[in-house]
Amino acid sequence: MGEEIIISIIKLLIFFFAMFTAAAYTTLAERKIMSYMQLRKGPNRAGPWGFLQPLADGIKFIFKEEIVPAHTDSKMFILGPILVIAVSLMPWVALPFGDTITLFGREIYMQLADINTGALFMISISSLGVYGIILGGWASNNKFSLLGSVRSAAQMISYELPLGLSLAAIFILSGSLGTRDIVLSQIASPWQWNIFVQPVGFIIFFTSILAETNRTPFDLAECDSELLAGYHTEYGGFKFSLFLFGEYINIITASAFMAVLYLGGWSIPFVNLHDLGLSPNVIGVISIIVVLAKTCFFVFLFIWVRWTLPRFRYDQLMDLGWKVLLPLSIVNLMITAAAVLFTK
Amino acid sequence: MINVREKYLGSNDRMSFWDRLYLPAIFKGMAVTLKHMLFSKSVTTQYPEEKRVIAPRYRGRHVLKRDEQGRERCTACYCCAYICPAQCIKIMAADVTPEIQHNHPGDKYAKSFEIDLFRCIYCGFCQEACPKAAIFLEDIYELAVDSRDKFVIGKDVLVAKEGGPRKIRV
């Protein structure tokens, strides 16, 4: 039992630092990709290719003065970003980022905890993220911030349902709520990947997760042009950086989640790693790299979508959520259920 | 009144099924951005290393010219100061004494010649007014300095280091 705890703590620490580094470098990736799409070069002063830019930004954020505006509810004001960052890190508990690695004669799952309702846990935790945004916006005592957080909440409610329903179709297909089992159900061939089995479900899920992570075209909560950055208008320095990191960690989480749910986790198309006669640890490392690559692809997709599409108007967003995605996801769920029922 | 939708989509007042699906249009747009990212060259100039070619008529900071023998062309006639709409030129004239004759061809010279760059509107009237081809607005545009009083520049900054033939305004 004691060893289990030590293993968990080590995994947790590695994961924690990896996550913050990854989020920092996602900001760089975003800025670089955006620049190249807009025929610019992007940050290229700090280190080759702007590689030290996240570090410089981080140092700047930490050494900035901590300002709490006088008219705000200061406790809530500080709680907002803390909640956002905490909640954005939590879903990773249930996310498998690779197969197993054997160290010192123990088989270690590349997952912090294999909860048997992992996917459900992730979805429920990630929807808590909106509380941080609401608290931040409310405590700022600023009408733009409040509008931003109200929008975020409304958006969350209308996109949570299609998100959950498209997930339910996957649960029916794999017969399990655990993320590891969902991966194992897709691993046999790439045609069993859920993106091919559930194409409509994937589109619904991707659209909803864009709304869930407050990314363009659904970034109405921060909406620079009308709301002056929305819920984080009043934030600066380190507290702002927590919001920022929260957002980017959410993107990575969502990407990894989609890689696991729809792209078959650590399975490589037409290659069965266990047939190649490699040692189990090599297979474990390869599986981590594969999950990472798929996650990177989805992170790129997020950035790509953001710098292509214009923002939705608020009523269009609601229309899309309630009148299109929700009925579509219900139909998708019913068809999936019927197909599974009649083929078994 | 022109009905744009009628003009470009035909007379049906509803969008087609594919238009309402948004997805084909989204994919088209994403193809454009991807093409930009992968194949287009960036249009920006990497400033301190790379500089834009500026036009020959460009009016940057003033320079007080010297003639072929390296003497100051300015004879303190006050034409530039008189025509300056922003009144940014302040000249103090003095008689040329034999000791400094090698540096000043005329009878008078500008003992001090100050330009207030905050006031200057870079209109170029001074270079038009100058009868001696002594003052020109040249291609100097990196004017940032670290204190306000350095924006009032005197002869130590203004006077050209080397002489040359009479410059003709393009």
Interface residues (C-beta under 8 A of the other chain):
Chain A: I33 S35 Y36 M37 Q38 L39 R40 K41 N44 I203 W304 V305 W307 T308 L309
Chain B: L23 I26 G29 M30 V32 T33 L34 H36 M37 S40 K41 S42 V43 T44 Q46
